[in-house]
Amino acid sequence: MLFSVKNVPLPSLYYAAARRPDARWDKYAQLIWKWKDELPKQRRTFYAKYFKARGTFISLILLPHFLAMHGTAVEPDEAGAFYKTGRISHNALELWQVLGKLGALATLELRHAGKMETQAGNKRFKKAMLELQGLLIVTHSGAEQETEAWASNRFELVSRAFPMQIAEAQDISTEAARTTLATKYRTLYPSASPVQIARLFGWTKAQAVTALAL
């Protein structure tokens, strides 16, 4: 995680840098804010609003397992199939198709291309982008100064940003992915229960038990 989140037992990059859990806008926060733009742009890590819709880094080593877990090691032209099976909303479909057609775009450009420029459209945009990031279909890909205010996030399809990880994920079963992720999590938090792991990853308790080989 970029910052610690209550009731979300995951490492915090801010804590690692500042050695304190209570985040504030200091030199450490500014540093990791810079990293969340630069590192994904350089394809050194995946970053998106993932766990609990909060800023999350995922290493390129583990990214294929997350993709396999979600079944989203997909190509840009598979948006329609996801929509037809009910996995994404119509707004998410439109944004996926826009990125598939035009490539990486900054926030305002993407909203304009998806016809979501209004205040109501912005709400639809934010909700749809959380959907796509939560499924690891879209990734943060740097920032762009679109206005005089804060720089806008730039987004890209994961299939274009990380093709090697997509290819690797296609050879990993959902069960194997869960096992790898659960095992890795247990190395960080040895006392984590199957229920806690299931809640964090969105699994059933039975899936967590199987992943932990209990």
MODELLER restraints for C-alpha pairs under 7 A, 6 or more apart:
rsr = mdl.restraints
at = mdl.atoms
rsr.add(forms.Gaussian(group=physical.xy_distance, feature=features.Distance(at['CA:1:A'], at['CA:10:A']), mean=6.54, stdev=0.5))
rsr.add(forms.Gaussian(group=physical.xy_distance, feature=features.Distance(at['CA:1:A'], at['CA:11:A']), mean=6.09, stdev=0.5))
rsr.add(forms.Gaussian(group=physical.xy_distance, feature=features.Distance(at['CA:1:A'], at['CA:12:A']), mean=4.88, stdev=0.5))
rsr.add(forms.Gaussian(group=physical.xy_distance, feature=features.Distance(at['CA:1:A'], at['CA:13:A']), mean=6.16, stdev=0.5))
rsr.add(forms.Gaussian(group=physical.xy_distance, feature=features.Distance(at['CA:1:A'], at['CA:55:A']), mean=5.91, stdev=0.5))
rsr.add(forms.Gaussian(group=physical.xy_distance, feature=features.Distance(at['CA:1:A'], at['CA:56:A']), mean=4.40, stdev=0.5))
rsr.add(forms.Gaussian(group=physical.xy_distance, feature=features.Distance(at['CA:1:A'], at['CA:57:A']), mean=6.13, stdev=0.5))
rsr.add(forms.Gaussian(group=physical.xy_distance, feature=features.Distance(at['CA:2:A'], at['CA:12:A']), mean=5.65, stdev=0.5))
rsr.add(forms.Gaussian(group=physical.xy_distance, feature=features.Distance(at['CA:2:A'], at['CA:13:A']), mean=5.12, stdev=0.5))
rsr.add(forms.Gaussian(group=physical.xy_distance, feature=features.Distance(at['CA:2:A'], at['CA:14:A']), mean=6.15, stdev=0.5))
rsr.add(forms.Gaussian(group=physical.xy_distance, feature=features.Distance(at['CA:2:A'], at['CA:55:A']), mean=5.47, stdev=0.5))
rsr.add(forms.Gaussian(group=physical.xy_distance, feature=features.Distance(at['CA:2:A'], at['CA:56:A']), mean=5.82, stdev=0.5))
rsr.add(forms.Gaussian(group=physical.xy_distance, feature=features.Distance(at['CA:3:A'], at['CA:12:A']), mean=5.07, stdev=0.5))
rsr.add(forms.Gaussian(group=physical.xy_distance, feature=features.Distance(at['CA:3:A'], at['CA:13:A']), mean=6.21, stdev=0.5))
rsr.add(forms.Gaussian(group=physical.xy_distance, feature=features.Distance(at['CA:3:A'], at['CA:14:A']), mean=5.39, stdev=0.5))
rsr.add(forms.Gaussian(group=physical.xy_distance, feature=features.Distance(at['CA:3:A'], at['CA:23:A']), mean=6.85, stdev=0.5))
rsr.add(forms.Gaussian(group=physical.xy_distance, feature=features.Distance(at['CA:4:A'], at['CA:12:A']), mean=5.13, stdev=0.5))
rsr.add(forms.Gaussian(group=physical.xy_distance, feature=features.Distance(at['CA:4:A'], at['CA:21:A']), mean=6.49, stdev=0.5))
rsr.add(forms.Gaussian(group=physical.xy_distance, feature=features.Distance(at['CA:14:A'], at['CA:23:A']), mean=6.94, stdev=0.5))
rsr.add(forms.Gaussian(group=physical.xy_distance, feature=features.Distance(at['CA:14:A'], at['CA:28:A']), mean=6.66, stdev=0.5))
rsr.add(forms.Gaussian(group=physical.xy_distance, feature=features.Distance(at['CA:14:A'], at['CA:29:A']), mean=6.45, stdev=0.5))
rsr.add(forms.Gaussian(group=physical.xy_distance, feature=features.Distance(at['CA:14:A'], at['CA:32:A']), mean=6.97, stdev=0.5))
rsr.add(forms.Gaussian(group=physical.xy_distance, feature=features.Distance(at['CA:15:A'], at['CA:21:A']), mean=5.32, stdev=0.5))
rsr.add(forms.Gaussian(group=physical.xy_distance, feature=features.Distance(at['CA:17:A'], at['CA:28:A']), mean=6.17, stdev=0.5))
rsr.add(forms.Gaussian(group=physical.xy_distance, feature=features.Distance(at['CA:18:A'], at['CA:28:A']), mean=5.95, stdev=0.5))
rsr.add(forms.Gaussian(group=physical.xy_distance, feature=features.Distance(at['CA:36:A'], at['CA:47:A']), mean=6.72, stdev=0.5))
rsr.add(forms.Gaussian(group=physical.xy_distance, feature=features.Distance(at['CA:37:A'], at['CA:141:A']), mean=6.75, stdev=0.5))
rsr.add(forms.Gaussian(group=physical.xy_distance, feature=features.Distance(at['CA:37:A'], at['CA:142:A']), mean=4.20, stdev=0.5))
rsr.add(forms.Gaussian(group=physical.xy_distance, feature=features.Distance(at['CA:37:A'], at['CA:143:A']), mean=5.86, stdev=0.5))
rsr.add(forms.Gaussian(group=physical.xy_distance, feature=features.Distance(at['CA:38:A'], at['CA:142:A']), mean=5.81, stdev=0.5))
rsr.add(forms.Gaussian(group=physical.xy_distance, feature=features.Distance(at['CA:39:A'], at['CA:45:A']), mean=5.94, stdev=0.5))
rsr.add(forms.Gaussian(group=physical.xy_distance, feature=features.Distance(at['CA:40:A'], at['CA:46:A']), mean=5.57, stdev=0.5))
rsr.add(forms.Gaussian(group=physical.xy_distance, feature=features.Distance(at['CA:40:A'], at['CA:47:A']), mean=6.13, stdev=0.5))
rsr.add(forms.Gaussian(group=physical.xy_distance, feature=features.Distance(at['CA:40:A'], at['CA:140:A']), mean=6.58, stdev=0.5))
rsr.add(forms.Gaussian(group=physical.xy_distance, feature=features.Distance(at['CA:40:A'], at['CA:141:A']), mean=5.33, stdev=0.5))
rsr.add(forms.Gaussian(group=physical.xy_distance, feature=features.Distance(at['CA:40:A'], at['CA:142:A']), mean=6.38, stdev=0.5))
rsr.add(forms.Gaussian(group=physical.xy_distance, feature=features.Distance(at['CA:41:A'], at['CA:141:A']), mean=4.68, stdev=0.5))
rsr.add(forms.Gaussian(group=physical.xy_distance, feature=features.Distance(at['CA:41:A'], at['CA:142:A']), mean=4.84, stdev=0.5))
rsr.add(forms.Gaussian(group=physical.xy_distance, feature=features.Distance(at['CA:45:A'], at['CA:57:A']), mean=6.70, stdev=0.5))
rsr.add(forms.Gaussian(group=physical.xy_distance, feature=features.Distance(at['CA:45:A'], at['CA:58:A']), mean=6.26, stdev=0.5))
rsr.add(forms.Gaussian(group=physical.xy_distance, feature=features.Distance(at['CA:45:A'], at['CA:59:A']), mean=5.32, stdev=0.5))
rsr.add(forms.Gaussian(group=physical.xy_distance, feature=features.Distance(at['CA:45:A'], at['CA:60:A']), mean=5.65, stdev=0.5))
rsr.add(forms.Gaussian(group=physical.xy_distance, feature=features.Distance(at['CA:46:A'], at['CA:57:A']), mean=5.61, stdev=0.5))
rsr.add(forms.Gaussian(group=physical.xy_distance, feature=features.Distance(at['CA:46:A'], at['CA:58:A']), mean=5.12, stdev=0.5))
rsr.add(forms.Gaussian(group=physical.xy_distance, feature=features.Distance(at['CA:46:A'], at['CA:59:A']), mean=6.33, stdev=0.5))
rsr.add(forms.Gaussian(group=physical.xy_distance, feature=features.Distance(at['CA:46:A'], at['CA:60:A']), mean=6.70, stdev=0.5))
rsr.add(forms.Gaussian(group=physical.xy_distance, feature=features.Distance(at['CA:46:A'], at['CA:139:A']), mean=6.73, stdev=0.5))
rsr.add(forms.Gaussian(group=physical.xy_distance, feature=features.Distance(at['CA:47:A'], at['CA:55:A']), mean=6.96, stdev=0.5))
rsr.add(forms.Gaussian(group=physical.xy_distance, feature=features.Distance(at['CA:47:A'], at['CA:56:A']), mean=5.56, stdev=0.5))
rsr.add(forms.Gaussian(group=physical.xy_distance, feature=features.Distance(at['CA:47:A'], at['CA:57:A']), mean=4.56, stdev=0.5))
rsr.add(forms.Gaussian(group=physical.xy_distance, feature=features.Distance(at['CA:47:A'], at['CA:58:A']), mean=6.38, stdev=0.5))
rsr.add(forms.Gaussian(group=physical.xy_distance, feature=features.Distance(at['CA:47:A'], at['CA:139:A']), mean=6.06, stdev=0.5))
rsr.add(forms.Gaussian(group=physical.xy_distance, feature=features.Distance(at['CA:47:A'], at['CA:140:A']), mean=5.56, stdev=0.5))
rsr.add(forms.Gaussian(group=physical.xy_distance, feature=features.Distance(at['CA:48:A'], at['CA:55:A']), mean=5.60, stdev=0.5))
rsr.add(forms.Gaussian(group=physical.xy_distance, feature=features.Distance(at['CA:48:A'], at['CA:56:A']), mean=5.60, stdev=0.5))
rsr.add(forms.Gaussian(group=physical.xy_distance, feature=features.Distance(at['CA:48:A'], at['CA:57:A']), mean=6.93, stdev=0.5))
rsr.add(forms.Gaussian(group=physical.xy_distance, feature=features.Distance(at['CA:48:A'], at['CA:133:A']), mean=5.93, stdev=0.5))
rsr.add(forms.Gaussian(group=physical.xy_distance, feature=features.Distance(at['CA:48:A'], at['CA:139:A']), mean=5.39, stdev=0.5))
rsr.add(forms.Gaussian(group=physical.xy_distance, feature=features.Distance(at['CA:48:A'], at['CA:140:A']), mean=5.37, stdev=0.5))
rsr.add(forms.Gaussian(group=physical.xy_distance, feature=features.Distance(at['CA:49:A'], at['CA:55:A']), mean=4.37, stdev=0.5))
rsr.add(forms.Gaussian(group=physical.xy_distance, feature=features.Distance(at['CA:49:A'], at['CA:56:A']), mean=5.80, stdev=0.5))
rsr.add(forms.Gaussian(group=physical.xy_distance, feature=features.Distance(at['CA:49:A'], at['CA:130:A']), mean=6.72, stdev=0.5))
rsr.add(forms.Gaussian(group=physical.xy_distance, feature=features.Distance(at['CA:49:A'], at['CA:133:A']), mean=5.98, stdev=0.5))
rsr.add(forms.Gaussian(group=physical.xy_distance, feature=features.Distance(at['CA:49:A'], at['CA:134:A']), mean=6.83, stdev=0.5))
rsr.add(forms.Gaussian(group=physical.xy_distance, feature=features.Distance(at['CA:50:A'], at['CA:56:A']), mean=5.72, stdev=0.5))
rsr.add(forms.Gaussian(group=physical.xy_distance, feature=features.Distance(at['CA:50:A'], at['CA:133:A']), mean=6.09, stdev=0.5))
rsr.add(forms.Gaussian(group=physical.xy_distance, feature=features.Distance(at['CA:50:A'], at['CA:134:A']), mean=4.95, stdev=0.5))
rsr.add(forms.Gaussian(group=physical.xy_distance, feature=features.Distance(at['CA:53:A'], at['CA:130:A']), mean=6.59, stdev=0.5))
rsr.add(forms.Gaussian(group=physical.xy_distance, feature=features.Distance(at['CA:63:A'], at['CA:165:A']), mean=6.61, stdev=0.5))
rsr.add(forms.Gaussian(group=physical.xy_distance, feature=features.Distance(at['CA:64:A'], at['CA:165:A']), mean=5.11, stdev=0.5))
rsr.add(forms.Gaussian(group=physical.xy_distance, feature=features.Distance(at['CA:64:A'], at['CA:166:A']), mean=6.30, stdev=0.5))
rsr.add(forms.Gaussian(group=physical.xy_distance, feature=features.Distance(at['CA:64:A'], at['CA:168:A']), mean=5.99, stdev=0.5))
rsr.add(forms.Gaussian(group=physical.xy_distance, feature=features.Distance(at['CA:64:A'], at['CA:169:A']), mean=4.32, stdev=0.5))
rsr.add(forms.Gaussian(group=physical.xy_distance, feature=features.Distance(at['CA:65:A'], at['CA:169:A']), mean=6.18, stdev=0.5))
rsr.add(forms.Gaussian(group=physical.xy_distance, feature=features.Distance(at['CA:65:A'], at['CA:177:A']), mean=4.64, stdev=0.5))
rsr.add(forms.Gaussian(group=physical.xy_distance, feature=features.Distance(at['CA:66:A'], at['CA:177:A']), mean=6.83, stdev=0.5))
rsr.add(forms.Gaussian(group=physical.xy_distance, feature=features.Distance(at['CA:67:A'], at['CA:73:A']), mean=5.48, stdev=0.5))
rsr.add(forms.Gaussian(group=physical.xy_distance, feature=features.Distance(at['CA:67:A'], at['CA:136:A']), mean=6.61, stdev=0.5))
rsr.add(forms.Gaussian(group=physical.xy_distance, feature=features.Distance(at['CA:67:A'], at['CA:169:A']), mean=6.09, stdev=0.5))
rsr.add(forms.Gaussian(group=physical.xy_distance, feature=features.Distance(at['CA:68:A'], at['CA:169:A']), mean=5.18, stdev=0.5))
rsr.add(forms.Gaussian(group=physical.xy_distance, feature=features.Distance(at['CA:68:A'], at['CA:170:A']), mean=6.76, stdev=0.5))
rsr.add(forms.Gaussian(group=physical.xy_distance, feature=features.Distance(at['CA:68:A'], at['CA:172:A']), mean=5.98, stdev=0.5))
rsr.add(forms.Gaussian(group=physical.xy_distance, feature=features.Distance(at['CA:68:A'], at['CA:173:A']), mean=6.35, stdev=0.5))
rsr.add(forms.Gaussian(group=physical.xy_distance, feature=features.Distance(at['CA:68:A'], at['CA:174:A']), mean=5.48, stdev=0.5))
rsr.add(forms.Gaussian(group=physical.xy_distance, feature=features.Distance(at['CA:68:A'], at['CA:177:A']), mean=6.08, stdev=0.5))
rsr.add(forms.Gaussian(group=physical.xy_distance, feature=features.Distance(at['CA:69:A'], at['CA:174:A']), mean=4.75, stdev=0.5))
rsr.add(forms.Gaussian(group=physical.xy_distance, feature=features.Distance(at['CA:69:A'], at['CA:177:A']), mean=5.53, stdev=0.5))
rsr.add(forms.Gaussian(group=physical.xy_distance, feature=features.Distance(at['CA:69:A'], at['CA:178:A']), mean=6.29, stdev=0.5))
rsr.add(forms.Gaussian(group=physical.xy_distance, feature=features.Distance(at['CA:70:A'], at['CA:135:A']), mean=6.37, stdev=0.5))
rsr.add(forms.Gaussian(group=physical.xy_distance, feature=features.Distance(at['CA:72:A'], at['CA:135:A']), mean=6.73, stdev=0.5))
rsr.add(forms.Gaussian(group=physical.xy_distance, feature=features.Distance(at['CA:72:A'], at['CA:136:A']), mean=6.85, stdev=0.5))
rsr.add(forms.Gaussian(group=physical.xy_distance, feature=features.Distance(at['CA:72:A'], at['CA:137:A']), mean=6.61, stdev=0.5))
rsr.add(forms.Gaussian(group=physical.xy_distance, feature=features.Distance(at['CA:73:A'], at['CA:166:A']), mean=4.94, stdev=0.5))
rsr.add(forms.Gaussian(group=physical.xy_distance, feature=features.Distance(at['CA:73:A'], at['CA:169:A']), mean=6.04, stdev=0.5))
rsr.add(forms.Gaussian(group=physical.xy_distance, feature=features.Distance(at['CA:73:A'], at['CA:170:A']), mean=6.09, stdev=0.5))
rsr.add(forms.Gaussian(group=physical.xy_distance, feature=features.Distance(at['CA:74:A'], at['CA:159:A']), mean=6.53, stdev=0.5))
rsr.add(forms.Gaussian(group=physical.xy_distance, feature=features.Distance(at['CA:75:A'], at['CA:159:A']), mean=5.81, stdev=0.5))
rsr.add(forms.Gaussian(group=physical.xy_distance, feature=features.Distance(at['CA:76:A'], at['CA:100:A']), mean=5.19, stdev=0.5))
rsr.add(forms.Gaussian(group=physical.xy_distance, feature=features.Distance(at['CA:76:A'], at['CA:159:A']), mean=6.65, stdev=0.5))
rsr.add(forms.Gaussian(group=physical.xy_distance, feature=features.Distance(at['CA:77:A'], at['CA:100:A']), mean=6.93, stdev=0.5))
rsr.add(forms.Gaussian(group=physical.xy_distance, feature=features.Distance(at['CA:79:A'], at['CA:93:A']), mean=5.92, stdev=0.5))
rsr.add(forms.Gaussian(group=physical.xy_distance, feature=features.Distance(at['CA:79:A'], at['CA:96:A']), mean=6.41, stdev=0.5))
rsr.add(forms.Gaussian(group=physical.xy_distance, feature=features.Distance(at['CA:79:A'], at['CA:97:A']), mean=6.63, stdev=0.5))
rsr.add(forms.Gaussian(group=physical.xy_distance, feature=features.Distance(at['CA:80:A'], at['CA:93:A']), mean=6.94, stdev=0.5))
rsr.add(forms.Gaussian(group=physical.xy_distance, feature=features.Distance(at['CA:82:A'], at['CA:88:A']), mean=6.09, stdev=0.5))
rsr.add(forms.Gaussian(group=physical.xy_distance, feature=features.Distance(at['CA:83:A'], at['CA:89:A']), mean=6.42, stdev=0.5))
rsr.add(forms.Gaussian(group=physical.xy_distance, feature=features.Distance(at['CA:83:A'], at['CA:90:A']), mean=6.85, stdev=0.5))
rsr.add(forms.Gaussian(group=physical.xy_distance, feature=features.Distance(at['CA:83:A'], at['CA:93:A']), mean=6.36, stdev=0.5))
rsr.add(forms.Gaussian(group=physical.xy_distance, feature=features.Distance(at['CA:91:A'], at['CA:124:A']), mean=6.83, stdev=0.5))
rsr.add(forms.Gaussian(group=physical.xy_distance, feature=features.Distance(at['CA:91:A'], at['CA:128:A']), mean=5.76, stdev=0.5))
rsr.add(forms.Gaussian(group=physical.xy_distance, feature=features.Distance(at['CA:92:A'], at['CA:128:A']), mean=4.61, stdev=0.5))
rsr.add(forms.Gaussian(group=physical.xy_distance, feature=features.Distance(at['CA:92:A'], at['CA:129:A']), mean=6.70, stdev=0.5))
rsr.add(forms.Gaussian(group=physical.xy_distance, feature=features.Distance(at['CA:92:A'], at['CA:131:A']), mean=6.90, stdev=0.5))
rsr.add(forms.Gaussian(group=physical.xy_distance, feature=features.Distance(at['CA:92:A'], at['CA:132:A']), mean=6.57, stdev=0.5))
rsr.add(forms.Gaussian(group=physical.xy_distance, feature=features.Distance(at['CA:94:A'], at['CA:114:A']), mean=6.31, stdev=0.5))
rsr.add(forms.Gaussian(group=physical.xy_distance, feature=features.Distance(at['CA:95:A'], at['CA:114:A']), mean=5.92, stdev=0.5))
rsr.add(forms.Gaussian(group=physical.xy_distance, feature=features.Distance(at['CA:98:A'], at['CA:113:A']), mean=6.77, stdev=0.5))
rsr.add(forms.Gaussian(group=physical.xy_distance, feature=features.Distance(at['CA:98:A'], at['CA:114:A']), mean=6.69, stdev=0.5))
rsr.add(forms.Gaussian(group=physical.xy_distance, feature=features.Distance(at['CA:99:A'], at['CA:156:A']), mean=6.60, stdev=0.5))
rsr.add(forms.Gaussian(group=physical.xy_distance, feature=features.Distance(at['CA:99:A'], at['CA:157:A']), mean=6.64, stdev=0.5))
rsr.add(forms.Gaussian(group=physical.xy_distance, feature=features.Distance(at['CA:103:A'], at['CA:156:A']), mean=6.56, stdev=0.5))
rsr.add(forms.Gaussian(group=physical.xy_distance, feature=features.Distance(at['CA:104:A'], at['CA:154:A']), mean=6.74, stdev=0.5))
rsr.add(forms.Gaussian(group=physical.xy_distance, feature=features.Distance(at['CA:104:A'], at['CA:155:A']), mean=5.43, stdev=0.5))
rsr.add(forms.Gaussian(group=physical.xy_distance, feature=features.Distance(at['CA:104:A'], at['CA:156:A']), mean=4.40, stdev=0.5))
rsr.add(forms.Gaussian(group=physical.xy_distance, feature=features.Distance(at['CA:105:A'], at['CA:154:A']), mean=5.44, stdev=0.5))
rsr.add(forms.Gaussian(group=physical.xy_distance, feature=features.Distance(at['CA:105:A'], at['CA:155:A']), mean=5.53, stdev=0.5))
rsr.add(forms.Gaussian(group=physical.xy_distance, feature=features.Distance(at['CA:105:A'], at['CA:156:A']), mean=6.82, stdev=0.5))
rsr.add(forms.Gaussian(group=physical.xy_distance, feature=features.Distance(at['CA:106:A'], at['CA:144:A']), mean=6.29, stdev=0.5))
rsr.add(forms.Gaussian(group=physical.xy_distance, feature=features.Distance(at['CA:106:A'], at['CA:152:A']), mean=6.10, stdev=0.5))
rsr.add(forms.Gaussian(group=physical.xy_distance, feature=features.Distance(at['CA:106:A'], at['CA:153:A']), mean=5.65, stdev=0.5))
rsr.add(forms.Gaussian(group=physical.xy_distance, feature=features.Distance(at['CA:106:A'], at['CA:154:A']), mean=3.95, stdev=0.5))
rsr.add(forms.Gaussian(group=physical.xy_distance, feature=features.Distance(at['CA:106:A'], at['CA:155:A']), mean=6.11, stdev=0.5))
rsr.add(forms.Gaussian(group=physical.xy_distance, feature=features.Distance(at['CA:107:A'], at['CA:152:A']), mean=5.77, stdev=0.5))
rsr.add(forms.Gaussian(group=physical.xy_distance, feature=features.Distance(at['CA:107:A'], at['CA:153:A']), mean=5.73, stdev=0.5))
rsr.add(forms.Gaussian(group=physical.xy_distance, feature=features.Distance(at['CA:107:A'], at['CA:154:A']), mean=6.06, stdev=0.5))
rsr.add(forms.Gaussian(group=physical.xy_distance, feature=features.Distance(at['CA:111:A'], at['CA:117:A']), mean=5.52, stdev=0.5))
rsr.add(forms.Gaussian(group=physical.xy_distance, feature=features.Distance(at['CA:111:A'], at['CA:125:A']), mean=6.81, stdev=0.5))
rsr.add(forms.Gaussian(group=physical.xy_distance, feature=features.Distance(at['CA:116:A'], at['CA:122:A']), mean=5.79, stdev=0.5))
rsr.add(forms.Gaussian(group=physical.xy_distance, feature=features.Distance(at['CA:116:A'], at['CA:125:A']), mean=6.40, stdev=0.5))
rsr.add(forms.Gaussian(group=physical.xy_distance, feature=features.Distance(at['CA:132:A'], at['CA:138:A']), mean=5.49, stdev=0.5))
rsr.add(forms.Gaussian(group=physical.xy_distance, feature=features.Distance(at['CA:133:A'], at['CA:139:A']), mean=6.34, stdev=0.5))
rsr.add(forms.Gaussian(group=physical.xy_distance, feature=features.Distance(at['CA:136:A'], at['CA:158:A']), mean=6.82, stdev=0.5))
rsr.add(forms.Gaussian(group=physical.xy_distance, feature=features.Distance(at['CA:137:A'], at['CA:157:A']), mean=5.86, stdev=0.5))
rsr.add(forms.Gaussian(group=physical.xy_distance, feature=features.Distance(at['CA:137:A'], at['CA:158:A']), mean=5.40, stdev=0.5))
rsr.add(forms.Gaussian(group=physical.xy_distance, feature=features.Distance(at['CA:138:A'], at['CA:155:A']), mean=6.64, stdev=0.5))
rsr.add(forms.Gaussian(group=physical.xy_distance, feature=features.Distance(at['CA:138:A'], at['CA:156:A']), mean=5.69, stdev=0.5))
rsr.add(forms.Gaussian(group=physical.xy_distance, feature=features.Distance(at['CA:138:A'], at['CA:157:A']), mean=4.50, stdev=0.5))
rsr.add(forms.Gaussian(group=physical.xy_distance, feature=features.Distance(at['CA:138:A'], at['CA:158:A']), mean=5.24, stdev=0.5))
rsr.add(forms.Gaussian(group=physical.xy_distance, feature=features.Distance(at['CA:139:A'], at['CA:155:A']), mean=5.75, stdev=0.5))
rsr.add(forms.Gaussian(group=physical.xy_distance, feature=features.Distance(at['CA:139:A'], at['CA:156:A']), mean=5.51, stdev=0.5))
rsr.add(forms.Gaussian(group=physical.xy_distance, feature=features.Distance(at['CA:139:A'], at['CA:157:A']), mean=6.09, stdev=0.5))
rsr.add(forms.Gaussian(group=physical.xy_distance, feature=features.Distance(at['CA:139:A'], at['CA:158:A']), mean=5.65, stdev=0.5))
rsr.add(forms.Gaussian(group=physical.xy_distance, feature=features.Distance(at['CA:140:A'], at['CA:153:A']), mean=6.77, stdev=0.5))
rsr.add(forms.Gaussian(group=physical.xy_distance, feature=features.Distance(at['CA:140:A'], at['CA:154:A']), mean=5.95, stdev=0.5))
rsr.add(forms.Gaussian(group=physical.xy_distance, feature=features.Distance(at['CA:140:A'], at['CA:155:A']), mean=4.82, stdev=0.5))
rsr.add(forms.Gaussian(group=physical.xy_distance, feature=features.Distance(at['CA:140:A'], at['CA:156:A']), mean=6.54, stdev=0.5))
rsr.add(forms.Gaussian(group=physical.xy_distance, feature=features.Distance(at['CA:141:A'], at['CA:154:A']), mean=5.16, stdev=0.5))
rsr.add(forms.Gaussian(group=physical.xy_distance, feature=features.Distance(at['CA:141:A'], at['CA:155:A']), mean=5.17, stdev=0.5))
rsr.add(forms.Gaussian(group=physical.xy_distance, feature=features.Distance(at['CA:141:A'], at['CA:156:A']), mean=6.04, stdev=0.5))
rsr.add(forms.Gaussian(group=physical.xy_distance, feature=features.Distance(at['CA:142:A'], at['CA:153:A']), mean=6.29, stdev=0.5))
rsr.add(forms.Gaussian(group=physical.xy_distance, feature=features.Distance(at['CA:142:A'], at['CA:154:A']), mean=5.31, stdev=0.5))
rsr.add(forms.Gaussian(group=physical.xy_distance, feature=features.Distance(at['CA:143:A'], at['CA:151:A']), mean=5.89, stdev=0.5))
rsr.add(forms.Gaussian(group=physical.xy_distance, feature=features.Distance(at['CA:143:A'], at['CA:152:A']), mean=5.41, stdev=0.5))
rsr.add(forms.Gaussian(group=physical.xy_distance, feature=features.Distance(at['CA:143:A'], at['CA:153:A']), mean=4.59, stdev=0.5))
rsr.add(forms.Gaussian(group=physical.xy_distance, feature=features.Distance(at['CA:143:A'], at['CA:154:A']), mean=5.04, stdev=0.5))
rsr.add(forms.Gaussian(group=physical.xy_distance, feature=features.Distance(at['CA:144:A'], at['CA:151:A']), mean=5.27, stdev=0.5))
rsr.add(forms.Gaussian(group=physical.xy_distance, feature=features.Distance(at['CA:144:A'], at['CA:152:A']), mean=5.20, stdev=0.5))
rsr.add(forms.Gaussian(group=physical.xy_distance, feature=features.Distance(at['CA:144:A'], at['CA:153:A']), mean=6.46, stdev=0.5))
rsr.add(forms.Gaussian(group=physical.xy_distance, feature=features.Distance(at['CA:144:A'], at['CA:154:A']), mean=6.42, stdev=0.5))
rsr.add(forms.Gaussian(group=physical.xy_distance, feature=features.Distance(at['CA:145:A'], at['CA:151:A']), mean=4.34, stdev=0.5))
rsr.add(forms.Gaussian(group=physical.xy_distance, feature=features.Distance(at['CA:145:A'], at['CA:152:A']), mean=6.01, stdev=0.5))
rsr.add(forms.Gaussian(group=physical.xy_distance, feature=features.Distance(at['CA:146:A'], at['CA:152:A']), mean=6.34, stdev=0.5))
rsr.add(forms.Gaussian(group=physical.xy_distance, feature=features.Distance(at['CA:159:A'], at['CA:166:A']), mean=6.18, stdev=0.5))
rsr.add(forms.Gaussian(group=physical.xy_distance, feature=features.Distance(at['CA:178:A'], at['CA:211:A']), mean=5.56, stdev=0.5))
rsr.add(forms.Gaussian(group=physical.xy_distance, feature=features.Distance(at['CA:179:A'], at['CA:211:A']), mean=4.19, stdev=0.5))
rsr.add(forms.Gaussian(group=physical.xy_distance, feature=features.Distance(at['CA:179:A'], at['CA:212:A']), mean=6.27, stdev=0.5))
rsr.add(forms.Gaussian(group=physical.xy_distance, feature=features.Distance(at['CA:182:A'], at['CA:211:A']), mean=6.17, stdev=0.5))
rsr.add(forms.Gaussian(group=physical.xy_distance, feature=features.Distance(at['CA:182:A'], at['CA:212:A']), mean=6.21, stdev=0.5))
rsr.add(forms.Gaussian(group=physical.xy_distance, feature=features.Distance(at['CA:183:A'], at['CA:212:A']), mean=6.59, stdev=0.5))
rsr.add(forms.Gaussian(group=physical.xy_distance, feature=features.Distance(at['CA:186:A'], at['CA:192:A']), mean=6.53, stdev=0.5))
rsr.add(forms.Gaussian(group=physical.xy_distance, feature=features.Distance(at['CA:194:A'], at['CA:205:A']), mean=5.99, stdev=0.5))
rsr.add(forms.Gaussian(group=physical.xy_distance, feature=features.Distance(at['CA:194:A'], at['CA:208:A']), mean=5.23, stdev=0.5))
rsr.add(forms.Gaussian(group=physical.xy_distance, feature=features.Distance(at['CA:194:A'], at['CA:209:A']), mean=5.69, stdev=0.5))
rsr.add(forms.Gaussian(group=physical.xy_distance, feature=features.Distance(at['CA:195:A'], at['CA:205:A']), mean=5.51, stdev=0.5))
rsr.add(forms.Gaussian(group=physical.xy_distance, feature=features.Distance(at['CA:197:A'], at['CA:208:A']), mean=6.47, stdev=0.5))
rsr.add(forms.Gaussian(group=physical.xy_distance, feature=features.Distance(at['CA:198:A'], at['CA:204:A']), mean=5.59, stdev=0.5))
rsr.add(forms.Gaussian(group=physical.xy_distance, feature=features.Distance(at['CA:198:A'], at['CA:205:A']), mean=5.52, stdev=0.5))
rsr.add(forms.Gaussian(group=physical.xy_distance, feature=features.Distance(at['CA:198:A'], at['CA:208:A']), mean=5.49, stdev=0.5))
